[in-house]
């Protein structure tokens, strides 16, 4: 019997009540840390890529080709399922078709798309705008039609809670499910009661997004799984930790001219080399060196 593909296994795992933790990364090194920490999947964060690659806020400045390049680099590095933040699909339904194909080729196991206008902004920023629900339905249909692997998950996110209210957001999400979305993601509910209502009122798997300092209550995994959520995104927890760590260490270095006293905040040289598989590359260098080629 043929072993199920990575995408099929992920589809089977991301079910109601699983409460699967989906920590985010903007790069391959972060993905390695996620894998080494024992997580089952990786969330490729668009906000993180904007912040780390371009040094800009999450306001739709990353291009689809830049996103695909990051996904490909991460896929080359880890064998875990990759849930990719595809923003708005970078345009209309035709753009969405190209986006899905690019990200699938790059190694995505799931692509999250949202109903904001293009260019979008972070789901926990104020001033968001959404496209008509009927337009988003067509974009979802285009995404479903574009995938080659039927097990590539299409995650439909609605940002309409902040614009049209909670009940309207529920109605939008239900229509996205009818259009073919495999997983639903109602962004930025503002209370525990709203969080609990989402899996009760919507069919199929649901995603919760926990943003430290954001609009949604920071409930523990056990409670969110109990509510019925399939997955829980922590898109930029690692990035926020990295910024805090860099600020602490570099601030100390600037003040004292030394790392003495902050060694506990640094990964060792050996740890860093192990994380990037330095020993493996040494073996390869020896294998392919000229003195092992048999030439005289």
N, C-alpha and C positions, 0 to 999 in steps of 0.2 A: 504494500500500500504506500502510495506517495505521501511524503510528509507535507503538511499544509505549508503554504508560502508564508513569509513574514507578514504580509498584509492580511492574509486570511487569519492567522493566529491573533493578530492585533484586533481584527474585527470581532473575533470570538471572545476576546478578553474585555473589550470596551462595551460592557453591557450595564444595564440599570443596576445600581447598587454596588458596583465594583469599587467605586471610589479610587480609581487608579490615579496615582500622583503623576503629574506631567510637569516636571521642572524644566525651565527654559534655559536656552543658551543662544548666544549670537555667533558662536564660532566652534571650531572643532575641538579646541582644548577644553572648553566648557563641557562639550558632549562627552569627552573622555572622563572628566570628573564625575559627571552624572552616571555614566556606566559603572565606574569604579565604586560609586556609592551604593550600587545595588538597585537602582531604579529600573523599571521595565520599559520605559519609553522616554523620548526626548521631545520637548516642544521647541521649535525653532522660532524665536521671537522677533517679529518685525520691529518692535520698539527697541529691542536690544541691538539689532543690527544698525538701526538709525543712530542710536546713541554711541555705539562703540566704533562703527566703521566710518560714519560721517561726522560724528560729534554734534548731531542735531536732534531736536525733539521728534517725537513720533507724530508727524504731521504729513505723511505721505511723500517724503522726499526720496525714499529708496526705490530704485527701478526694479522691474521684474527680472531683468537679466542679472542685476547685482544680487537679488534674492536667490535666484537659481544657482549662481556661483557659490554662495554660502551653503546652500543645501547640499550641493555636490561635494564640497569639501568635508562637510559633516558626515555625509553618507560614506565617504571613503574611510572615515576614521572609526565609526562605530556600527555595529550590526543591529542596534535597537530600532524599533519603529520610530519614524520621524513624523511628528505632527507639525505641519508648516503653516505659519500665519501668512495667508495669501492676500491679506487686506481686502480690497474691493474687487480683486481680479484685475486691477489696473485698467479699468475702462468699462466698456459695455459688454454685452453677451459675447460678441466676437472676440474681444480682448480676453474675456474669461476663458474661452476655449483654448486660446494659445497659452495662457497662464497655467492652466491645468496640465497641458501636455508638457510644457517646460519643466514644471515642478515634479511631475511623475517621472520624467526621464532623469531628473537630477537625483531622485531617490526618495521622494515623499511617500509615506504610507497613508497619510491623511492630509487634506488641504482645507483649511478654515477660510471661509469667505464671508463678507459682511455686507450689510445694506446701507452703509454710509455713502454719502456723495464722494466723488473722487476730485481732489485728494482728500483722504480721510484724516482723522486725528485719534489719538489714544482714547480708548473707551471710557477712561475715567477723567478725561478733560471735559470742561464745559464748552458749550457752543457747538455741539455736534449737529449735523443735519443728515437726514436719511432720504434715500430715493423712494419713489412709490413702491408699494409692496408688489404690484403687478410686474414692475420692471425687474425686481429682485427674483421673482419666480422664474422669469425667463433666463436670467443669469444662472440660476441653479440648474435649470434644464440643460443649458449649454455646458455647464461643468460636468454633469452626469454623462452627457453624450460624449464629451471629449476624452474621458478616461479610457485607457486601453484595458487595464486590470479592473474588473468589476469589484474587486475587494479594496481598491483605493477608496478610502472614506471621504465623503464630501460633508464637511461640517458647516452648517449654515448658522451664522451669528446675526442677531439683530441688536442694533444699538438704539432702538426706538423707545426703550424705557424712559430715557431722559428727554425725549422729544414729544412723544405721544401718550405716555403713561403706561402703566404696567399691563392693564387688560389689553390694550392695543398691541403691546409687544407680544403677549401670549397669542393673539389672533394672527399676527404676522408669522410667528414661529410655526404655528400649526399649518399655515399655507405653504411654508417652505418645506415642511415634512411631506406634504401632499405632492409637492413638485419633484420630490426624489431625494431630498437631503437625508443622509444616513444618521446624522447626529445633529442635535440642536444646541444652541448656545445663546442664551438670553443674557446679554452683557449688562453689568452694573445694577443688579437689584440692590435696593437700599436698606433692606431689613431681613431679619431671620424669617419672618412670616412670608415675605416674597420668595426667598430662596426655597422654602419648604413647599410653596405652591407650584413651583415650576415643574418638578417631576410628576406631581399629582394631576396637573392640567394638560400636560403634553405627552403624546405617545413617543415611545422610542428612547434611545439613550440621550442623556443631557450632560452638558459640560458646565461646571462652575469655574469662575475665574477669581482667584484670591490675589488681590494687589495690596501689598503692605502700604498703608496710608491712603488707600483708595476708598471708593464709595460703598463697597460690599463688606458686610461683617466678616471678620476673620475667624470663621468657625473651624474646628478641628476636622481632620479627615473622617473620623468615625461618625461624627454627626452628619456630615454631608453625604456619606455613604448610606447612612440610615435613612436620610431623606429620599434616596434613590438616585443620586448622581453617579454617572458612569465614570467620569473623569474630573480631575481637579487640577487646573492650570496654576502653576506658580511661575509665571512667565519670566519675571526679572528678579526673583529672590537672590539668585547667585550674582547677578550684576550689582544689585544693591549692596550685597555683602562685599563684593570686590571693590566697589567705590569706597565703602567705609574703611576697608582694610588698606587700600592705597593711600587714602587721606591720612590715616593714622600713621602709617610707616613713613611716608614721605614728609609729613609734617614734622615727625620726630627727627628725621635725617636733616631737614632744613634747619631746625633749631639747634641740634647738637653736633652735627657733622659726623655722626656715627650711628650704627644700628644697635649699639649696646643698650640693652634694656627692653628691646621690642622683639627679641628673637622668637618669642612665642607666637608672633604674628606672621612668621615667614615659613613657607614650605622649605624643607632642606634641598640642597643641590641634588642629592641622590633621589629624593622623592620626585622632583621635577623631571629628572632624566628618565626615571621609571615610567612616569605618566606618559611620556612621549615615545616610549619603546626604544630608547637609545641602544640597548643591547642588541635588539633585532637588526638595527641598521649597521651596527658594527659587524655582525655576522655576515650581512650582505656585502659589505665592503671587502671583507676577506675573501668571500666566495668569488667575487668578480674582479679582484685585483690582478694586475698583470702577471705577477709572479706565480699565480695559480692557473694561468691560462695554458701552460704547457709549451709556451713559446721560448725559444733559445736566443 
